[in-house]
Amino acid sequence: MKTFQMGGVHPPENKISEKAAIEVLPLPQKAFIPLGQNLGAPAKAVVDKGALVKVGQLIASGEAFISANVHSSVSGKVARIDNVLDHSGYRNKAIVIDVEGDEWEESIDRSPAVIRECNLSSEEIIQKIKEMGIVGLGGATFPTHVKLMVPTDKKAEFLIINGVECEPYLTSDHRLMLEKGEELIIGVTILMKALKVEKAFIGIENNKSDALENLKRIAADYKGIEVQPLKVKYPQGGEKQLIKALIGREVPSGKLPLEVGCVVQNIGTAFAVYEAVQKNKPLIERVVTLTGKSVKKPANYLVRIGTPVNNLIETSGGLPEKTGKIISGGPMMGKALVSTEVPVVKGTSGILIMNEKESHRPLMSNCIRCARCIGVCPMGLEPVLLAQLSANERWEDAERERILDCIECGSCHFTCPSGRPLLDYLRVGKNKVGQLIRTRAKKI
Amino acid sequence: MLVSIISLSSIGAASAIILYFIAQKFKVIEDPRIDEVNEMLPGANCGGCGFAGCRNFAEAIVKATDLSDLNCPVGGNAVMTDIANMLGKAAGTKEPQVAVVRCNGSCENAPKKVQYEGAASCAFAHALSSGDSGCPDGCLGLGDCVASCKFDAMYMDPVTCLPVIIEENCVACGACVKACPRNIIELRNVGKKSRRIYVSCMNTEKGGVARKNCSVACIGCFKCEKECAFDAITIKNNLAYIDYEKCKLCRKCAPVCPTNAIHEINFPPRKEKTEKTAKITETV
């Protein structure tokens, strides 16, 4: 069975919620919809305080090149446009809506019927995806329409769909593949049409055999879609690792997957594209896993964007006693939340609740030069060296050692026997080196 | 034996002559005053003057015609006047300065809500989280400033978790100002009898939000600005700032602050209203 070769780790899978079917979460009383939900520039608000909005109405438009529209996920009145605590721990601009009823825009098709035919051209599909504010739902939230616009000097050969879900605990993509298989395969065909490619691969790790069988069965009716089982290994869901595992091509350092003729999209994104193109529905809700060993009812919820995390926790039986940490995302790449009032955004794939015992980091001690971090780095970097360069503020050297290739998977930190926070150092280093390069570009 | 002695000494003589001429040709003529000035400087190599070490600064002093922009924060005006007299130039005077910590978010005033467990450095904590108390502009308490101080003029107070500046040792070199990722530390004039008044807060959030995280946060209420008769206080982004050049140390602003965010240092204790004065005011 295929997998990527370089590095990788095997964290305990802990997919507690994989048997829980997707449930619709009740509407919140107040929705907090952040303006910056995508990688790149935040959107600009186009509604004022006091405005009445419907579900699916455009409330902020992404004007910059790398930016995405934001739509209202609820109906009601705009209470204020204010700085609201988000998952970064800082306050950022968000639109706060007092929910009244559940009135949808008429243009949205809410019937459960599956629409298979799509007669739009490639450009029309991309335009539609842009209008509907679709971003990559794997977690990086890169605007999907930008990814689909292939520069004239490059050619896309394959579409690669990421159904790996290699993060421990998370099961939202797994449930989506089981319950919405037909829809998301249609989404894949639409993406193929937009990219003008003939072949698409769907990579799924073999710990999700039911989803694998389901998609294989459905994909047999569609031309050019191949579902590939993959050996379980973290971080297989990284673009570059997935390309290597599926078609054996290696993306050069500092380049995009398009360099080797691939475009990678997440399973969740494919489903969102189906809804946007066939049903006219903007990205206003997503599947979020709420899980943790101490949670009373681990579940997968269909959540409106802007719902406070608190609502999910309450629906699953309240915050367990002795909770040590609440993480947005998975345990490997997720970020600890500072408050349960933080809203669910487009990039929230799961909420993980850890008890006090699990949540503390091991005590940090000195590096023993065991080189395990180098062995597990899926990008072939030397995390120990990069961490030292970052701690000593030697940014130019860090740049030369390819710090920007780091995909922040956390394998180095996970494997370090001395409990050194290598990923922390690398994240800060990446940030600083990025700034350095930008200021250099400005000077020239 | 004899041949080897003669050949070796002739090689030696020839090399000596060549080296002599080369030395003459590439002679570097250095102003001897640079060494003298260097001797007079304190030799702390702290970089507080803006140059890379004392010798670099000495070169700049000798080269400069006007010394008013050059100042050694360690030696202060005394050293600068001595150097100026020696060189026959006019020395500029600069108010002596001292570092102040503009945050009072101690463990008590700004209770911890979360716990940061990453690399023990403010620079990293700032980049990765908003801080344990939730204040995005407050002191992180990991002591990057203390580590940067070369004069033993700072320590972390274990009770308040805030850095404390030992005024006698502080030379205002500005190393801590650069080390703090949140720009909390500022160099301010020492002031008359080393008395100072400053706003001990850097939070730019709205008043209510700031108060939620810290009981002594500046809420930008404009009370101090209205009270000041010398236009020394300005409020920008929900935060008051006292200009130390304009401040006359009248102490009127501190009592009106509803959150006690304005700090007075080295002032005598305020006189309580005695019975006598109270009576007078009553009769009036």
Boltz contact constraints between the chains, C-beta under 6 A:
constraints:
  - contact:
      token1: [A, 89]
      token2: [B, 129]
      max_distance: 6.0
  - contact:
      token1: [A, 89]
      token2: [B, 130]
      max_distance: 6.0
  - contact:
      token1: [A, 90]
      token2: [B, 130]
      max_distance: 6.0
  - contact:
      token1: [A, 90]
      token2: [B, 136]
      max_distance: 6.0
  - contact:
      token1: [A, 338]
      token2: [B, 114]
      max_distance: 6.0
  - contact:
      token1: [A, 361]
      token2: [B, 117]
      max_distance: 6.0
  - contact:
      token1: [A, 421]
      token2: [B, 118]
      max_distance: 6.0
  - contact:
      token1: [A, 421]
      token2: [B, 119]
      max_distance: 6.0
  - contact:
      token1: [A, 424]
      token2: [B, 118]
      max_distance: 6.0
  - contact:
      token1: [A, 424]
      token2: [B, 119]
      max_distance: 6.0
  - contact:
      token1: [A, 424]
      token2: [B, 124]
      max_distance: 6.0
  - contact:
      token1: [A, 424]
      token2: [B, 128]
      max_distance: 6.0
  - contact:
      token1: [A, 428]
      token2: [B, 124]
      max_distance: 6.0
  - contact:
      token1: [A, 428]
      token2: [B, 127]
      max_distance: 6.0
